[in-house]
Amino acid sequence: MTELLEWQPIDPVRAVEWHIAFERIHPFADGNGRIGRLVYLWHCVEHLDAEPILCRATDREGYYALFDSEITTSNPTNNAT
């Protein structure tokens, strides 16, 4: 976890990699997804001058399916772009 906290993503793909790495560690008993998404969004807005990314309720199942498949692969950037 310490190594992950020292990692500074510099582009959107690296930010996605960070988010997936955080979720793999799963450091909290509850709220890992919410905290991971919040940190990812904060990084994109603060450091990449990007607009916040929102997942609509109608897209939620697809988001979770893609995220779950990325969490279980050894190469988390396959679908990051």
Secondary structure, DSSP 8 states (H G I E B T S, - for coil): -HHHHH----SHHHHHHHHHHHHHH--SSS-HHHHHHHHHHHHHHHHS--------GGGHHHHHHHHHHHHTSS-TTTT--
